[in-house]
Amino acid sequence: MTAQLDKLLNELKQLSLEELLTLQERIIGEVRSKTHLEPSIAAGNEGNALGLKVWQWSNWPADATYRREELYDDDGR
């Protein structure tokens, strides 16, 4: 396995940037097709690619911001 991996890494070093980007796009496409990470519109998960349960927090203030600058002073405390 190590010899095969070394051979593959040597071949990758010889590829141009365009070839590497094309390879990356193809690998990502294959991983997405195998793991089914595409959003399922039929299931009602338009913005939820992993199909996780989404909770609606209606009691959370819409204008609430909890930025670090608002929580801590200049010393970071």
PyMOL Python script that loads the backbone (N, CA, C, O; Angstrom):
from pymol import cmd

cmd.read_pdbstr("""\
ATOM      1  N   MET A   1       0.829  -1.197   0.000  1.00  0.00           N
ATOM      2  CA  MET A   1       0.000   0.000   0.000  1.00  0.00           C
ATOM      3  C   MET A   1       0.865   1.249   0.000  1.00  0.00           C
ATOM      4  O   MET A   1       0.557   2.217  -0.695  1.00  0.00           O
ATOM      5  N   THR A   2       1.937   1.237   0.765  1.00  0.00           N
ATOM      6  CA  THR A   2       2.794   2.416   0.857  1.00  0.00           C
ATOM      7  C   THR A   2       3.465   2.705  -0.482  1.00  0.00           C
ATOM      8  O   THR A   2       3.609   3.868  -0.861  1.00  0.00           O
ATOM      9  N   ALA A   3       3.875   1.667  -1.201  1.00  0.00           N
ATOM     10  CA  ALA A   3       4.508   1.869  -2.501  1.00  0.00           C
ATOM     11  C   ALA A   3       3.515   2.475  -3.485  1.00  0.00           C
ATOM     12  O   ALA A   3       3.872   3.345  -4.280  1.00  0.00           O
ATOM     13  N   GLN A   4       2.269   2.014  -3.431  1.00  0.00           N
ATOM     14  CA  GLN A   4       1.242   2.562  -4.321  1.00  0.00           C
ATOM     15  C   GLN A   4       0.958   4.020  -3.980  1.00  0.00           C
ATOM     16  O   GLN A   4       0.770   4.852  -4.867  1.00  0.00           O
ATOM     17  N   LEU A   5       0.930   4.317  -2.687  1.00  0.00           N
ATOM     18  CA  LEU A   5       0.679   5.693  -2.263  1.00  0.00           C
ATOM     19  C   LEU A   5       1.825   6.607  -2.682  1.00  0.00           C
ATOM     20  O   LEU A   5       1.593   7.724  -3.145  1.00  0.00           O
ATOM     21  N   ASP A   6       3.050   6.143  -2.521  1.00  0.00           N
ATOM     22  CA  ASP A   6       4.203   6.937  -2.946  1.00  0.00           C
ATOM     23  C   ASP A   6       4.165   7.204  -4.450  1.00  0.00           C
ATOM     24  O   ASP A   6       4.473   8.310  -4.895  1.00  0.00           O
ATOM     25  N   LYS A   7       3.788   6.194  -5.228  1.00  0.00           N
ATOM     26  CA  LYS A   7       3.686   6.358  -6.678  1.00  0.00           C
ATOM     27  C   LYS A   7       2.618   7.387  -7.027  1.00  0.00           C
ATOM     28  O   LYS A   7       2.818   8.235  -7.897  1.00  0.00           O
ATOM     29  N   LEU A   8       1.480   7.304  -6.337  1.00  0.00           N
ATOM     30  CA  LEU A   8       0.394   8.250  -6.586  1.00  0.00           C
ATOM     31  C   LEU A   8       0.803   9.674  -6.235  1.00  0.00           C
ATOM     32  O   LEU A   8       0.511  10.607  -6.983  1.00  0.00           O
ATOM     33  N   LEU A   9       1.475   9.845  -5.108  1.00  0.00           N
ATOM     34  CA  LEU A   9       1.923  11.185  -4.706  1.00  0.00           C
ATOM     35  C   LEU A   9       2.922  11.755  -5.701  1.00  0.00           C
ATOM     36  O   LEU A   9       2.889  12.952  -5.989  1.00  0.00           O
ATOM     37  N   ASN A  10       3.797  10.931  -6.223  1.00  0.00           N
ATOM     38  CA  ASN A  10       4.749  11.397  -7.229  1.00  0.00           C
ATOM     39  C   ASN A  10       4.035  11.825  -8.503  1.00  0.00           C
ATOM     40  O   ASN A  10       4.420  12.812  -9.130  1.00  0.00           O
ATOM     41  N   GLU A  11       2.995  11.088  -8.889  1.00  0.00           N
ATOM     42  CA  GLU A  11       2.225  11.461 -10.074  1.00  0.00           C
ATOM     43  C   GLU A  11       1.465  12.767  -9.843  1.00  0.00           C
ATOM     44  O   GLU A  11       1.341  13.578 -10.761  1.00  0.00           O
ATOM     45  N   LEU A  12       0.958  12.977  -8.634  1.00  0.00           N
ATOM     46  CA  LEU A  12       0.234  14.212  -8.331  1.00  0.00           C
ATOM     47  C   LEU A  12       1.146  15.430  -8.397  1.00  0.00           C
ATOM     48  O   LEU A  12       0.721  16.508  -8.813  1.00  0.00           O
ATOM     49  N   LYS A  13       2.377  15.259  -7.994  1.00  0.00           N
ATOM     50  CA  LYS A  13       3.330  16.379  -8.028  1.00  0.00           C
ATOM     51  C   LYS A  13       3.592  16.859  -9.454  1.00  0.00           C
ATOM     52  O   LYS A  13       3.972  18.012  -9.657  1.00  0.00           O
ATOM     53  N   GLN A  14       3.393  15.995 -10.429  1.00  0.00           N
ATOM     54  CA  GLN A  14       3.667  16.344 -11.814  1.00  0.00           C
ATOM     55  C   GLN A  14       2.474  17.003 -12.507  1.00  0.00           C
ATOM     56  O   GLN A  14       2.612  17.486 -13.632  1.00  0.00           O
ATOM     57  N   LEU A  15       1.323  17.032 -11.868  1.00  0.00           N
ATOM     58  CA  LEU A  15       0.132  17.613 -12.479  1.00  0.00           C
ATOM     59  C   LEU A  15       0.175  19.137 -12.429  1.00  0.00           C
ATOM     60  O   LEU A  15       0.766  19.730 -11.527  1.00  0.00           O
ATOM     61  N   SER A  16      -0.462  19.752 -13.412  1.00  0.00           N
ATOM     62  CA  SER A  16      -0.575  21.208 -13.415  1.00  0.00           C
ATOM     63  C   SER A  16      -1.699  21.620 -12.459  1.00  0.00           C
ATOM     64  O   SER A  16      -2.458  20.781 -11.975  1.00  0.00           O
ATOM     65  N   LEU A  17      -1.787  22.906 -12.202  1.00  0.00           N
ATOM     66  CA  LEU A  17      -2.822  23.411 -11.305  1.00  0.00           C
ATOM     67  C   LEU A  17      -4.210  23.107 -11.859  1.00  0.00           C
ATOM     68  O   LEU A  17      -5.099  22.703 -11.110  1.00  0.00           O
ATOM     69  N   GLU A  18      -4.402  23.296 -13.147  1.00  0.00           N
ATOM     70  CA  GLU A  18      -5.700  23.011 -13.768  1.00  0.00           C
ATOM     71  C   GLU A  18      -6.066  21.535 -13.634  1.00  0.00           C
ATOM     72  O   GLU A  18      -7.219  21.197 -13.367  1.00  0.00           O
ATOM     73  N   GLU A  19      -5.090  20.667 -13.820  1.00  0.00           N
ATOM     74  CA  GLU A  19      -5.340  19.225 -13.679  1.00  0.00           C
ATOM     75  C   GLU A  19      -5.685  18.863 -12.234  1.00  0.00           C
ATOM     76  O   GLU A  19      -6.550  18.021 -11.992  1.00  0.00           O
ATOM     77  N   LEU A  20      -5.007  19.501 -11.275  1.00  0.00           N
ATOM     78  CA  LEU A  20      -5.299  19.246  -9.864  1.00  0.00           C
ATOM     79  C   LEU A  20      -6.705  19.705  -9.487  1.00  0.00           C
ATOM     80  O   LEU A  20      -7.409  19.022  -8.742  1.00  0.00           O
ATOM     81  N   LEU A  21      -7.110  20.869 -10.006  1.00  0.00           N
ATOM     82  CA  LEU A  21      -8.451  21.370  -9.716  1.00  0.00           C
ATOM     83  C   LEU A  21      -9.522  20.477 -10.330  1.00  0.00           C
ATOM     84  O   LEU A  21     -10.556  20.224  -9.712  1.00  0.00           O
ATOM     85  N   THR A  22      -9.276  20.004 -11.537  1.00  0.00           N
ATOM     86  CA  THR A  22     -10.216  19.091 -12.185  1.00  0.00           C
ATOM     87  C   THR A  22     -10.329  17.796 -11.389  1.00  0.00           C
ATOM     88  O   THR A  22     -11.429  17.278 -11.198  1.00  0.00           O
ATOM     89  N   LEU A  23      -9.206  17.274 -10.929  1.00  0.00           N
ATOM     90  CA  LEU A  23      -9.201  16.063 -10.116  1.00  0.00           C
ATOM     91  C   LEU A  23      -9.956  16.284  -8.811  1.00  0.00           C
ATOM     92  O   LEU A  23     -10.721  15.422  -8.378  1.00  0.00           O
ATOM     93  N   GLN A  24      -9.742  17.437  -8.184  1.00  0.00           N
ATOM     94  CA  GLN A  24     -10.433  17.755  -6.941  1.00  0.00           C
ATOM     95  C   GLN A  24     -11.944  17.801  -7.147  1.00  0.00           C
ATOM     96  O   GLN A  24     -12.694  17.248  -6.343  1.00  0.00           O
ATOM     97  N   GLU A  25     -12.396  18.454  -8.214  1.00  0.00           N
ATOM     98  CA  GLU A  25     -13.829  18.529  -8.495  1.00  0.00           C
ATOM     99  C   GLU A  25     -14.421  17.145  -8.716  1.00  0.00           C
ATOM    100  O   GLU A  25     -15.523  16.852  -8.252  1.00  0.00           O
ATOM    101  N   ARG A  26     -13.697  16.307  -9.415  1.00  0.00           N
ATOM    102  CA  ARG A  26     -14.197  14.955  -9.681  1.00  0.00           C
ATOM    103  C   ARG A  26     -14.282  14.131  -8.391  1.00  0.00           C
ATOM    104  O   ARG A  26     -15.253  13.405  -8.180  1.00  0.00           O
ATOM    105  N   ILE A  27     -13.276  14.245  -7.540  1.00  0.00           N
ATOM    106  CA  ILE A  27     -13.279  13.505  -6.272  1.00  0.00           C
ATOM    107  C   ILE A  27     -14.426  13.977  -5.397  1.00  0.00           C
ATOM    108  O   ILE A  27     -15.131  13.159  -4.805  1.00  0.00           O
ATOM    109  N   ILE A  28     -14.622  15.285  -5.308  1.00  0.00           N
ATOM    110  CA  ILE A  28     -15.715  15.820  -4.493  1.00  0.00           C
ATOM    111  C   ILE A  28     -17.057  15.342  -5.027  1.00  0.00           C
ATOM    112  O   ILE A  28     -17.939  14.978  -4.249  1.00  0.00           O
ATOM    113  N   GLY A  29     -17.220  15.340  -6.342  1.00  0.00           N
ATOM    114  CA  GLY A  29     -18.462  14.854  -6.935  1.00  0.00           C
ATOM    115  C   GLY A  29     -18.728  13.398  -6.604  1.00  0.00           C
ATOM    116  O   GLY A  29     -19.864  13.028  -6.305  1.00  0.00           O
ATOM    117  N   GLU A  30     -17.692  12.565  -6.653  1.00  0.00           N
ATOM    118  CA  GLU A  30     -17.862  11.151  -6.342  1.00  0.00           C
ATOM    119  C   GLU A  30     -18.174  10.941  -4.863  1.00  0.00           C
ATOM    120  O   GLU A  30     -18.989  10.086  -4.515  1.00  0.00           O
ATOM    121  N   VAL A  31     -17.529  11.716  -3.992  1.00  0.00           N
ATOM    122  CA  VAL A  31     -17.799  11.583  -2.556  1.00  0.00           C
ATOM    123  C   VAL A  31     -19.233  11.996  -2.258  1.00  0.00           C
ATOM    124  O   VAL A  31     -19.919  11.336  -1.477  1.00  0.00           O
ATOM    125  N   ARG A  32     -19.691  13.080  -2.870  1.00  0.00           N
ATOM    126  CA  ARG A  32     -21.066  13.524  -2.645  1.00  0.00           C
ATOM    127  C   ARG A  32     -22.074  12.493  -3.135  1.00  0.00           C
ATOM    128  O   ARG A  32     -23.103  12.276  -2.496  1.00  0.00           O
ATOM    129  N   SER A  33     -21.785  11.859  -4.264  1.00  0.00           N
ATOM    130  CA  SER A  33     -22.736  10.878  -4.787  1.00  0.00           C
ATOM    131  C   SER A  33     -22.768   9.624  -3.919  1.00  0.00           C
ATOM    132  O   SER A  33     -23.808   8.973  -3.813  1.00  0.00           O
ATOM    133  N   LYS A  34     -21.648   9.280  -3.302  1.00  0.00           N
ATOM    134  CA  LYS A  34     -21.603   8.089  -2.448  1.00  0.00           C
ATOM    135  C   LYS A  34     -22.187   8.347  -1.067  1.00  0.00           C
ATOM    136  O   LYS A  34     -22.749   7.440  -0.454  1.00  0.00           O
ATOM    137  N   THR A  35     -22.059   9.575  -0.571  1.00  0.00           N
ATOM    138  CA  THR A  35     -22.538   9.868   0.778  1.00  0.00           C
ATOM    139  C   THR A  35     -23.905  10.526   0.789  1.00  0.00           C
ATOM    140  O   THR A  35     -24.466  10.777   1.855  1.00  0.00           O
ATOM    141  N   HIS A  36     -24.449  10.812  -0.397  1.00  0.00           N
ATOM    142  CA  HIS A  36     -25.789  11.405  -0.520  1.00  0.00           C
ATOM    143  C   HIS A  36     -25.894  12.716   0.253  1.00  0.00           C
ATOM    144  O   HIS A  36     -26.864  12.925   0.982  1.00  0.00           O
ATOM    145  N   LEU A  37     -24.916  13.596   0.104  1.00  0.00           N
ATOM    146  CA  LEU A  37     -24.931  14.874   0.797  1.00  0.00           C
ATOM    147  C   LEU A  37     -25.657  15.963   0.022  1.00  0.00           C
ATOM    148  O   LEU A  37     -25.703  17.108   0.471  1.00  0.00           O
ATOM    149  N   GLU A  38     -26.214  15.637  -1.109  1.00  0.00           N
ATOM    150  CA  GLU A  38     -26.972  16.630  -1.866  1.00  0.00           C
ATOM    151  C   GLU A  38     -28.272  16.921  -1.134  1.00  0.00           C
ATOM    152  O   GLU A  38     -28.881  16.002  -0.586  1.00  0.00           O
ATOM    153  N   PRO A  39     -28.710  18.167  -1.110  1.00  0.00           N
ATOM    154  CA  PRO A  39     -29.967  18.497  -0.422  1.00  0.00           C
ATOM    155  C   PRO A  39     -31.144  17.765  -1.045  1.00  0.00           C
ATOM    156  O   PRO A  39     -31.226  17.629  -2.266  1.00  0.00           O
ATOM    157  N   SER A  40     -32.035  17.306  -0.219  1.00  0.00           N
ATOM    158  CA  SER A  40     -33.208  16.587  -0.686  1.00  0.00           C
ATOM    159  C   SER A  40     -34.403  17.527  -0.656  1.00  0.00           C
ATOM    160  O   SER A  40     -34.983  17.764   0.404  1.00  0.00           O
ATOM    161  N   ILE A  41     -34.772  18.062  -1.813  1.00  0.00           N
ATOM    162  CA  ILE A  41     -35.893  18.992  -1.891  1.00  0.00           C
ATOM    163  C   ILE A  41     -37.202  18.251  -1.655  1.00  0.00           C
ATOM    164  O   ILE A  41     -38.131  18.803  -1.066  1.00  0.00           O
ATOM    165  N   ALA A  42     -37.281  17.008  -2.109  1.00  0.00           N
ATOM    166  CA  ALA A  42     -38.507  16.232  -1.936  1.00  0.00           C
ATOM    167  C   ALA A  42     -38.808  15.974  -0.468  1.00  0.00           C
ATOM    168  O   ALA A  42     -39.972  15.875  -0.082  1.00  0.00           O
ATOM    169  N   ALA A  43     -37.769  15.863   0.354  1.00  0.00           N
ATOM    170  CA  ALA A  43     -37.969  15.590   1.773  1.00  0.00           C
ATOM    171  C   ALA A  43     -38.212  16.866   2.570  1.00  0.00           C
ATOM    172  O   ALA A  43     -38.431  16.796   3.780  1.00  0.00           O
ATOM    173  N   GLY A  44     -38.180  18.026   1.926  1.00  0.00           N
ATOM    174  CA  GLY A  44     -38.402  19.289   2.618  1.00  0.00           C
ATOM    175  C   GLY A  44     -37.168  19.816   3.319  1.00  0.00           C
ATOM    176  O   GLY A  44     -37.281  20.631   4.235  1.00  0.00           O
ATOM    177  N   ASN A  45     -36.001  19.371   2.911  1.00  0.00           N
ATOM    178  CA  ASN A  45     -34.747  19.809   3.518  1.00  0.00           C
ATOM    179  C   ASN A  45     -33.976  20.688   2.544  1.00  0.00           C
ATOM    180  O   ASN A  45     -32.815  20.410   2.242  1.00  0.00           O
ATOM    181  N   GLU A  46     -34.611  21.747   2.050  1.00  0.00           N
ATOM    182  CA  GLU A  46     -33.983  22.563   1.020  1.00  0.00           C
ATOM    183  C   GLU A  46     -32.623  23.120   1.462  1.00  0.00           C
ATOM    184  O   GLU A  46     -31.669  23.081   0.686  1.00  0.00           O
ATOM    185  N   GLY A  47     -32.519  23.627   2.673  1.00  0.00           N
ATOM    186  CA  GLY A  47     -31.269  24.218   3.137  1.00  0.00           C
ATOM    187  C   GLY A  47     -30.517  23.328   4.093  1.00  0.00           C
ATOM    188  O   GLY A  47     -29.616  23.804   4.784  1.00  0.00           O
ATOM    189  N   ASN A  48     -30.852  22.055   4.161  1.00  0.00           N
ATOM    190  CA  ASN A  48     -30.278  21.156   5.135  1.00  0.00           C
ATOM    191  C   ASN A  48     -29.684  19.957   4.398  1.00  0.00           C
ATOM    192  O   ASN A  48     -30.341  18.927   4.239  1.00  0.00           O
ATOM    193  N   ALA A  49     -28.435  20.100   3.949  1.00  0.00           N
ATOM    194  CA  ALA A  49     -27.818  19.074   3.113  1.00  0.00           C
ATOM    195  C   ALA A  49     -27.628  17.745   3.841  1.00  0.00           C
ATOM    196  O   ALA A  49     -27.634  16.692   3.203  1.00  0.00           O
ATOM    197  N   LEU A  50     -27.461  17.772   5.143  1.00  0.00           N
ATOM    198  CA  LEU A  50     -27.236  16.537   5.884  1.00  0.00           C
ATOM    199  C   LEU A  50     -28.520  15.898   6.375  1.00  0.00           C
ATOM    200  O   LEU A  50     -28.491  14.799   6.928  1.00  0.00           O
ATOM    201  N   GLY A  51     -29.647  16.569   6.182  1.00  0.00           N
ATOM    202  CA  GLY A  51     -30.915  16.015   6.626  1.00  0.00           C
ATOM    203  C   GLY A  51     -31.088  16.045   8.140  1.00  0.00           C
ATOM    204  O   GLY A  51     -31.826  15.235   8.700  1.00  0.00           O
ATOM    205  N   LEU A  52     -30.411  16.974   8.800  1.00  0.00           N
ATOM    206  CA  LEU A  52     -30.507  17.087  10.255  1.00  0.00           C
ATOM    207  C   LEU A  52     -31.802  17.771  10.662  1.00  0.00           C
ATOM    208  O   LEU A  52     -32.370  18.548   9.895  1.00  0.00           O
ATOM    209  N   LYS A  53     -32.260  17.483  11.858  1.00  0.00           N
ATOM    210  CA  LYS A  53     -33.467  18.129  12.367  1.00  0.00           C
ATOM    211  C   LYS A  53     -33.147  19.592  12.691  1.00  0.00           C
ATOM    212  O   LYS A  53     -32.158  19.888  13.362  1.00  0.00           O
ATOM    213  N   VAL A  54     -33.981  20.483  12.215  1.00  0.00           N
ATOM    214  CA  VAL A  54     -33.779  21.910  12.432  1.00  0.00           C
ATOM    215  C   VAL A  54     -34.873  22.408  13.362  1.00  0.00           C
ATOM    216  O   VAL A  54     -36.061  22.214  13.108  1.00  0.00           O
ATOM    217  N   TRP A  55     -34.457  23.045  14.430  1.00  0.00           N
ATOM    218  CA  TRP A  55     -35.419  23.589  15.395  1.00  0.00           C
ATOM    219  C   TRP A  55     -35.627  25.066  15.115  1.00  0.00           C
ATOM    220  O   TRP A  55     -34.666  25.800  14.883  1.00  0.00           O
ATOM    221  N   GLN A  56     -36.859  25.497  15.134  1.00  0.00           N
ATOM    222  CA  GLN A  56     -37.185  26.909  14.959  1.00  0.00           C
ATOM    223  C   GLN A  56     -37.237  27.569  16.334  1.00  0.00           C
ATOM    224  O   GLN A  56     -38.064  27.204  17.170  1.00  0.00           O
ATOM    225  N   TRP A  57     -36.375  28.519  16.563  1.00  0.00           N
ATOM    226  CA  TRP A  57     -36.312  29.223  17.843  1.00  0.00           C
ATOM    227  C   TRP A  57     -37.123  30.517  17.726  1.00  0.00           C
ATOM    228  O   TRP A  57     -36.567  31.573  17.424  1.00  0.00           O
ATOM    229  N   SER A  58     -38.400  30.438  17.956  1.00  0.00           N
ATOM    230  CA  SER A  58     -39.260  31.606  17.798  1.00  0.00           C
ATOM    231  C   SER A  58     -39.124  32.584  18.970  1.00  0.00           C
ATOM    232  O   SER A  58     -39.446  33.762  18.819  1.00  0.00           O
ATOM    233  N   ASN A  59     -38.660  32.124  20.123  1.00  0.00           N
ATOM    234  CA  ASN A  59     -38.539  33.013  21.273  1.00  0.00           C
ATOM    235  C   ASN A  59     -37.179  33.716  21.333  1.00  0.00           C
ATOM    236  O   ASN A  59     -36.943  34.500  22.252  1.00  0.00           O
ATOM    237  N   TRP A  60     -36.298  33.460  20.398  1.00  0.00           N
ATOM    238  CA  TRP A  60     -34.996  34.113  20.351  1.00  0.00           C
ATOM    239  C   TRP A  60     -35.162  35.474  19.680  1.00  0.00           C
ATOM    240  O   TRP A  60     -35.758  35.541  18.605  1.00  0.00           O
ATOM    241  N   PRO A  61     -34.662  36.557  20.268  1.00  0.00           N
ATOM    242  CA  PRO A  61     -34.829  37.881  19.655  1.00  0.00           C
ATOM    243  C   PRO A  61     -34.190  37.942  18.265  1.00  0.00           C
ATOM    244  O   PRO A  61     -33.044  37.535  18.081  1.00  0.00           O
ATOM    245  N   ALA A  62     -34.933  38.447  17.310  1.00  0.00           N
ATOM    246  CA  ALA A  62     -34.436  38.502  15.939  1.00  0.00           C
ATOM    247  C   ALA A  62     -33.249  39.447  15.796  1.00  0.00           C
ATOM    248  O   ALA A  62     -32.401  39.237  14.928  1.00  0.00           O
ATOM    249  N   ASP A  63     -33.171  40.483  16.627  1.00  0.00           N
ATOM    250  CA  ASP A  63     -32.085  41.449  16.516  1.00  0.00           C
ATOM    251  C   ASP A  63     -30.951  41.160  17.504  1.00  0.00           C
ATOM    252  O   ASP A  63     -30.089  42.014  17.712  1.00  0.00           O
ATOM    253  N   ALA A  64     -30.938  39.988  18.107  1.00  0.00           N
ATOM    254  CA  ALA A  64     -29.906  39.643  19.091  1.00  0.00           C
ATOM    255  C   ALA A  64     -28.576  39.401  18.387  1.00  0.00           C
ATOM    256  O   ALA A  64     -28.492  38.619  17.441  1.00  0.00           O
ATOM    257  N   THR A  65     -27.550  40.080  18.861  1.00  0.00           N
ATOM    258  CA  THR A  65     -26.193  39.852  18.375  1.00  0.00           C
ATOM    259  C   THR A  65     -25.312  39.588  19.578  1.00  0.00           C
ATOM    260  O   THR A  65     -25.360  40.320  20.567  1.00  0.00           O
ATOM    261  N   TYR A  66     -24.540  38.583  19.494  1.00  0.00           N
ATOM    262  CA  TYR A  66     -23.653  38.219  20.602  1.00  0.00           C
ATOM    263  C   TYR A  66     -22.226  38.155  20.089  1.00  0.00           C
ATOM    264  O   TYR A  66     -21.565  37.117  20.129  1.00  0.00           O
ATOM    265  N   ARG A  67     -21.781  39.292  19.612  1.00  0.00           N
ATOM    266  CA  ARG A  67     -20.417  39.375  19.118  1.00  0.00           C
ATOM    267  C   ARG A  67     -19.463  39.433  20.289  1.00  0.00           C
ATOM    268  O   ARG A  67     -19.837  39.839  21.389  1.00  0.00           O
ATOM    269  N   ARG A  68     -18.249  39.033  20.055  1.00  0.00           N
ATOM    270  CA  ARG A  68     -17.234  39.019  21.113  1.00  0.00           C
ATOM    271  C   ARG A  68     -17.037  40.424  21.695  1.00  0.00           C
ATOM    272  O   ARG A  68     -16.851  40.583  22.901  1.00  0.00           O
ATOM    273  N   GLU A  69     -17.080  41.417  20.843  1.00  0.00           N
ATOM    274  CA  GLU A  69     -16.873  42.793  21.288  1.00  0.00           C
ATOM    275  C   GLU A  69     -17.961  43.245  22.248  1.00  0.00           C
ATOM    276  O   GLU A  69     -17.723  44.085  23.116  1.00  0.00           O
ATOM    277  N   GLU A  70     -19.162  42.683  22.091  1.00  0.00           N
ATOM    278  CA  GLU A  70     -20.270  43.054  22.963  1.00  0.00           C
ATOM    279  C   GLU A  70     -20.243  42.286  24.283  1.00  0.00           C
ATOM    280  O   GLU A  70     -20.763  42.762  25.293  1.00  0.00           O
ATOM    281  N   LEU A  71     -19.649  41.122  24.274  1.00  0.00           N
ATOM    282  CA  LEU A  71     -19.618  40.290  25.480  1.00  0.00           C
ATOM    283  C   LEU A  71     -18.449  40.595  26.392  1.00  0.00           C
ATOM    284  O   LEU A  71     -18.577  40.511  27.614  1.00  0.00           O
ATOM    285  N   TYR A  72     -17.304  40.949  25.813  1.00  0.00           N
ATOM    286  CA  TYR A  72     -16.087  41.134  26.595  1.00  0.00           C
ATOM    287  C   TYR A  72     -15.574  42.568  26.460  1.00  0.00           C
ATOM    288  O   TYR A  72     -15.869  43.259  25.486  1.00  0.00           O
ATOM    289  N   ASP A  73     -14.803  42.996  27.455  1.00  0.00           N
ATOM    290  CA  ASP A  73     -14.208  44.313  27.374  1.00  0.00           C
ATOM    291  C   ASP A  73     -12.912  44.245  26.586  1.00  0.00           C
ATOM    292  O   ASP A  73     -12.639  43.236  25.936  1.00  0.00           O
ATOM    293  N   ASP A  74     -12.112  45.296  26.630  1.00  0.00           N
ATOM    294  CA  ASP A  74     -10.880  45.358  25.842  1.00  0.00           C
ATOM    295  C   ASP A  74      -9.846  44.328  26.287  1.00  0.00           C
ATOM    296  O   ASP A  74      -8.987  43.937  25.497  1.00  0.00           O
ATOM    297  N   ASP A  75      -9.916  43.885  27.540  1.00  0.00           N
ATOM    298  CA  ASP A  75      -8.971  42.892  28.046  1.00  0.00           C
ATOM    299  C   ASP A  75      -9.370  41.473  27.655  1.00  0.00           C
ATOM    300  O   ASP A  75      -8.608  40.534  27.885  1.00  0.00           O
ATOM    301  N   GLY A  76     -10.536  41.305  27.077  1.00  0.00           N
ATOM    302  CA  GLY A  76     -11.003  39.979  26.695  1.00  0.00           C
ATOM    303  C   GLY A  76     -11.648  39.241  27.850  1.00  0.00           C
ATOM    304  O   GLY A  76     -11.759  38.015  27.833  1.00  0.00           O
ATOM    305  N   ARG A  77     -12.080  40.005  28.869  1.00  0.00           N
ATOM    306  CA  ARG A  77     -12.711  39.377  30.042  1.00  0.00           C
ATOM    307  C   ARG A  77     -14.132  39.817  30.201  1.00  0.00           C
ATOM    308  O   ARG A  77     -14.811  39.387  31.133  1.00  0.00           O
TER     309      ARG A  77
END
""", "prot")
cmd.dss("prot")
cmd.show_as("cartoon", "prot")
cmd.util.cbc("prot")
cmd.orient("prot")
